[in-house]
Amino acid sequence: MTPLLIFLGIVLTGQTAWAASKASDVKQGNALYHQGKYDEALAKYESALKEDEDSAVINFNMGTALYKNGEYEGTIPHFQKSLLSEDHQFQAKAHYNLGNALYQSGIAKENSDLKAAIQSLRESLFHYERSLILNPGDQDAQFNSQLVKQELERLKLKQQNQNQNHPDSSASRQNDVAQKQQNSAEKPPSGEGNSGREDS
């Protein structure tokens, strides 16, 4: 399987309107992130989020640190909140990272919940496509979009094979119901005092 191209840069902010403690937490979190101390960075970002839970920048940085820790499901709400930014380039990065998180989350579910895995990859593909609308020249997003399309087809084929081979699959159940209906149509119901055949 070809590896996914990952962009997980944190966002530095130049906003001077931020409260001093929030800005300090983000700055310290960024320094810890760059040192590979993701758990400590997360603690700083969490502290900053207490002061501004809807901040696109803090949520983006929180999502990247969670992603680095392999907590793909946990990144999703943070990257979704980071989409609220009005900066289109920032939104493109948020869509891209959300696509990465959804892809990783979906692949992790492949053996336990194939239907959920397929849905997660569909959502991943949507976010790569949104990223490409905002930044059409992003070759990494183009590569990842193609990769997810291939993986999505692979999972759909796997699901079809499971449905065909598994006796409890919905297609099999539909065939059983149709067969029972056909059998009952072949045998007219017997009424009281009737042997089941019609007399002329």
C-alpha positions as a Markdown table, in Angstrom:
| # | Residue | x | y | z |
|---|---|---|---|---|
| 1 | Met | 0.0 | 0.0 | 0.0 |
| 2 | Thr | 1.4 | 3.4 | -1.0 |
| 3 | Pro | 1.8 | 5.7 | 2.0 |
| 4 | Leu | -0.3 | 8.8 | 2.4 |
| 5 | Leu | 1.4 | 12.1 | 2.0 |
| 6 | Ile | 1.0 | 14.0 | 5.2 |
| 7 | Phe | 1.1 | 17.7 | 5.9 |
| 8 | Leu | 0.9 | 18.4 | 9.6 |
| 9 | Gly | 2.5 | 21.7 | 10.1 |
| 10 | Ile | 1.2 | 23.7 | 13.0 |
| 11 | Val | 0.0 | 27.2 | 12.4 |
| 12 | Leu | 1.7 | 30.1 | 14.0 |
| 13 | Thr | -0.5 | 33.1 | 14.6 |
| 14 | Gly | 0.3 | 36.8 | 14.4 |
| 15 | Gln | -2.9 | 37.9 | 16.0 |
| 16 | Thr | -2.2 | 40.4 | 18.7 |
| 17 | Ala | -5.7 | 40.4 | 20.0 |
| 18 | Trp | -5.2 | 37.1 | 21.8 |
| 19 | Ala | -5.1 | 37.0 | 25.5 |
| 20 | Ala | -1.5 | 36.8 | 26.8 |
| 21 | Ser | -2.0 | 33.5 | 28.5 |
| 22 | Lys | -3.6 | 31.9 | 25.5 |
| 23 | Ala | -0.9 | 33.2 | 23.2 |
| 24 | Ser | 1.7 | 32.0 | 25.6 |
| 25 | Asp | 0.1 | 28.5 | 25.8 |
| 26 | Val | 0.0 | 28.3 | 22.0 |
| 27 | Lys | 3.6 | 29.4 | 21.7 |
| 28 | Gln | 4.8 | 26.9 | 24.3 |
| 29 | Gly | 2.7 | 24.2 | 22.6 |
| 30 | Asn | 4.2 | 24.9 | 19.3 |
| 31 | Ala | 7.7 | 24.7 | 20.7 |
| 32 | Leu | 6.9 | 21.4 | 22.4 |
| 33 | Tyr | 5.3 | 20.1 | 19.1 |
| 34 | His | 8.5 | 20.9 | 17.2 |
| 35 | Gln | 10.5 | 19.0 | 19.8 |
| 36 | Gly | 8.3 | 15.9 | 19.3 |
| 37 | Lys | 6.7 | 16.3 | 22.8 |
| 38 | Tyr | 3.2 | 15.9 | 21.5 |
| 39 | Asp | 1.6 | 15.0 | 24.9 |
| 40 | Glu | 3.0 | 18.2 | 26.5 |
| 41 | Ala | 2.0 | 20.2 | 23.4 |
| 42 | Leu | -1.5 | 18.9 | 23.7 |
| 43 | Ala | -1.7 | 20.0 | 27.3 |
| 44 | Lys | -0.8 | 23.5 | 26.3 |
| 45 | Tyr | -3.3 | 23.6 | 23.4 |
| 46 | Glu | -6.0 | 22.3 | 25.7 |
| 47 | Ser | -5.3 | 25.1 | 28.1 |
| 48 | Ala | -5.5 | 27.6 | 25.3 |
| 49 | Leu | -8.8 | 26.0 | 24.0 |
| 50 | Lys | -10.3 | 26.6 | 27.4 |
| 51 | Glu | -10.0 | 30.3 | 26.7 |
| 52 | Asp | -11.1 | 30.1 | 23.0 |
| 53 | Glu | -12.7 | 26.8 | 22.2 |
| 54 | Asp | -13.7 | 27.9 | 18.7 |
| 55 | Ser | -10.3 | 29.1 | 17.6 |
| 56 | Ala | -9.5 | 27.7 | 14.2 |
| 57 | Val | -5.7 | 28.0 | 14.8 |
| 58 | Ile | -5.7 | 26.3 | 18.2 |
| 59 | Asn | -8.0 | 23.6 | 17.0 |
| 60 | Phe | -5.8 | 23.0 | 13.9 |
| 61 | Asn | -2.7 | 22.7 | 16.1 |
| 62 | Met | -4.5 | 20.4 | 18.6 |
| 63 | Gly | -5.6 | 18.2 | 15.7 |
| 64 | Thr | -2.0 | 18.0 | 14.3 |
| 65 | Ala | -0.6 | 17.0 | 17.8 |
| 66 | Leu | -3.3 | 14.4 | 18.2 |
| 67 | Tyr | -2.6 | 13.0 | 14.7 |
| 68 | Lys | 1.1 | 12.7 | 15.6 |
| 69 | Asn | 0.0 | 10.7 | 18.6 |
| 70 | Gly | -2.0 | 8.4 | 16.4 |
| 71 | Glu | -5.3 | 9.5 | 17.8 |
| 72 | Tyr | -7.0 | 9.9 | 14.4 |
| 73 | Glu | -10.6 | 9.9 | 15.7 |
| 74 | Gly | -9.8 | 12.6 | 18.2 |
| 75 | Thr | -8.4 | 14.9 | 15.4 |
| 76 | Ile | -11.6 | 15.0 | 13.5 |
| 77 | Pro | -13.6 | 17.5 | 15.6 |
| 78 | His | -10.6 | 19.8 | 15.9 |
| 79 | Phe | -9.9 | 19.9 | 12.1 |
| 80 | Gln | -13.7 | 20.4 | 11.5 |
| 81 | Lys | -13.6 | 23.5 | 13.8 |
| 82 | Ser | -10.5 | 24.7 | 12.1 |
| 83 | Leu | -12.5 | 24.9 | 8.8 |
| 84 | Leu | -14.3 | 27.9 | 10.3 |
| 85 | Ser | -11.4 | 30.1 | 9.4 |
| 86 | Glu | -12.1 | 32.7 | 6.6 |
| 87 | Asp | -8.5 | 32.2 | 5.2 |
| 88 | His | -8.9 | 30.0 | 2.2 |
| 89 | Gln | -5.3 | 28.7 | 2.3 |
| 90 | Phe | -5.8 | 27.8 | 5.9 |
| 91 | Gln | -9.1 | 26.1 | 5.0 |
| 92 | Ala | -7.3 | 24.1 | 2.3 |
| 93 | Lys | -4.7 | 22.8 | 4.9 |
| 94 | Ala | -7.5 | 22.0 | 7.3 |
| 95 | His | -9.4 | 20.0 | 4.6 |
| 96 | Tyr | -6.2 | 18.2 | 3.7 |
| 97 | Asn | -5.4 | 17.2 | 7.3 |
| 98 | Leu | -9.1 | 16.2 | 7.9 |
| 99 | Gly | -8.8 | 14.0 | 4.8 |
| 100 | Asn | -5.7 | 12.4 | 6.3 |
| 101 | Ala | -7.4 | 11.8 | 9.7 |
| 102 | Leu | -10.5 | 10.3 | 8.1 |
| 103 | Tyr | -8.4 | 8.1 | 5.9 |
| 104 | Gln | -6.3 | 6.8 | 8.8 |
| 105 | Ser | -9.5 | 6.3 | 10.9 |
| 106 | Gly | -11.2 | 4.4 | 8.1 |
| 107 | Ile | -8.3 | 2.1 | 7.4 |
| 108 | Ala | -8.1 | 1.3 | 11.1 |
| 109 | Lys | -11.8 | 0.2 | 11.0 |
| 110 | Glu | -11.4 | -2.0 | 7.9 |
| 111 | Asn | -11.4 | -5.4 | 9.7 |
| 112 | Ser | -13.9 | -4.5 | 12.4 |
| 113 | Asp | -16.5 | -2.4 | 10.6 |
| 114 | Leu | -16.1 | -2.4 | 6.9 |
| 115 | Lys | -19.2 | -0.2 | 6.3 |
| 116 | Ala | -17.8 | 2.5 | 8.6 |
| 117 | Ala | -14.4 | 2.3 | 7.0 |
| 118 | Ile | -15.9 | 2.9 | 3.5 |
| 119 | Gln | -17.9 | 5.8 | 4.9 |
| 120 | Ser | -14.8 | 7.3 | 6.4 |
| 121 | Leu | -12.9 | 7.0 | 3.2 |
| 122 | Arg | -15.7 | 8.7 | 1.3 |
| 123 | Glu | -15.5 | 11.6 | 3.7 |
| 124 | Ser | -11.8 | 11.6 | 3.4 |
| 125 | Leu | -12.1 | 11.9 | -0.4 |
| 126 | Phe | -14.6 | 14.8 | -0.1 |
| 127 | His | -12.1 | 16.8 | 2.0 |
| 128 | Tyr | -9.2 | 16.2 | -0.4 |
| 129 | Glu | -11.5 | 17.4 | -3.2 |
| 130 | Arg | -12.4 | 20.5 | -1.1 |
| 131 | Ser | -8.7 | 21.1 | -0.5 |
| 132 | Leu | -8.1 | 21.0 | -4.2 |
| 133 | Ile | -10.9 | 23.4 | -4.9 |
| 134 | Leu | -9.2 | 25.9 | -2.6 |
| 135 | Asn | -5.7 | 25.1 | -3.7 |
| 136 | Pro | -5.8 | 23.4 | -7.2 |
| 137 | Gly | -2.0 | 23.1 | -7.5 |
| 138 | Asp | -1.6 | 21.0 | -4.4 |
| 139 | Gln | 0.1 | 17.9 | -5.7 |
| 140 | Asp | 0.0 | 16.1 | -2.3 |
| 141 | Ala | -3.8 | 16.5 | -2.2 |
| 142 | Gln | -4.0 | 15.2 | -5.7 |
| 143 | Phe | -1.9 | 12.2 | -4.9 |
| 144 | Asn | -3.8 | 11.4 | -1.7 |
| 145 | Ser | -7.1 | 11.8 | -3.5 |
| 146 | Gln | -6.1 | 9.2 | -6.1 |
| 147 | Leu | -4.8 | 6.9 | -3.4 |
| 148 | Val | -8.1 | 7.1 | -1.4 |
| 149 | Lys | -10.1 | 6.4 | -4.6 |
| 150 | Gln | -8.1 | 3.2 | -5.1 |
| 151 | Glu | -8.5 | 2.2 | -1.4 |
| 152 | Leu | -12.2 | 3.0 | -1.6 |
| 153 | Glu | -12.6 | 0.7 | -4.6 |
| 154 | Arg | -10.6 | -2.0 | -2.8 |
| 155 | Leu | -12.8 | -1.8 | 0.3 |
| 156 | Lys | -16.0 | -1.8 | -1.8 |
| 157 | Leu | -14.8 | -4.9 | -3.6 |
| 158 | Lys | -14.0 | -6.5 | -0.3 |
| 159 | Gln | -17.5 | -5.7 | 0.9 |
| 160 | Gln | -19.1 | -7.2 | -2.2 |
| 161 | Asn | -17.0 | -10.4 | -1.7 |
| 162 | Gln | -18.1 | -10.6 | 1.9 |
| 163 | Asn | -21.7 | -10.1 | 1.0 |
| 164 | Gln | -21.5 | -12.9 | -1.6 |
| 165 | Asn | -19.7 | -15.3 | 0.6 |
| 166 | His | -21.4 | -14.7 | 3.9 |
| 167 | Pro | -24.7 | -16.5 | 4.4 |
| 168 | Asp | -26.0 | -13.8 | 6.7 |
| 169 | Ser | -25.4 | -11.0 | 4.3 |
| 170 | Ser | -28.3 | -8.8 | 3.3 |
| 171 | Ala | -28.1 | -10.0 | -0.3 |
| 172 | Ser | -28.3 | -13.6 | 0.9 |
| 173 | Arg | -31.2 | -12.7 | 3.2 |
| 174 | Gln | -33.0 | -11.1 | 0.3 |
| 175 | Asn | -32.5 | -14.2 | -1.9 |
| 176 | Asp | -33.9 | -16.4 | 1.0 |
| 177 | Val | -37.0 | -14.2 | 1.3 |
| 178 | Ala | -37.5 | -14.3 | -2.5 |
| 179 | Gln | -37.1 | -18.1 | -2.5 |
| 180 | Lys | -39.6 | -18.5 | 0.3 |
| 181 | Gln | -42.1 | -16.3 | -1.5 |
| 182 | Gln | -41.7 | -18.3 | -4.6 |
| 183 | Asn | -42.2 | -21.6 | -2.8 |
| 184 | Ser | -45.3 | -20.3 | -1.1 |
| 185 | Ala | -46.7 | -19.2 | -4.5 |
| 186 | Glu | -46.2 | -22.7 | -5.9 |
| 187 | Lys | -48.2 | -24.3 | -3.2 |
| 188 | Pro | -51.7 | -22.9 | -2.9 |
| 189 | Pro | -52.8 | -22.5 | 0.7 |
| 190 | Ser | -55.1 | -25.2 | 2.0 |
| 191 | Gly | -58.4 | -23.9 | 3.3 |
| 192 | Glu | -60.8 | -25.6 | 5.7 |
| 193 | Gly | -62.3 | -28.7 | 4.0 |
| 194 | Asn | -60.2 | -28.1 | 0.9 |
| 195 | Ser | -57.3 | -30.3 | -0.1 |
| 196 | Gly | -55.6 | -27.4 | -1.8 |
| 197 | Arg | -56.7 | -28.1 | -5.3 |
| 198 | Glu | -59.5 | -26.6 | -7.2 |
| 199 | Asp | -62.3 | -28.7 | -8.5 |
| 200 | Ser | -63.8 | -27.8 | -11.9 |
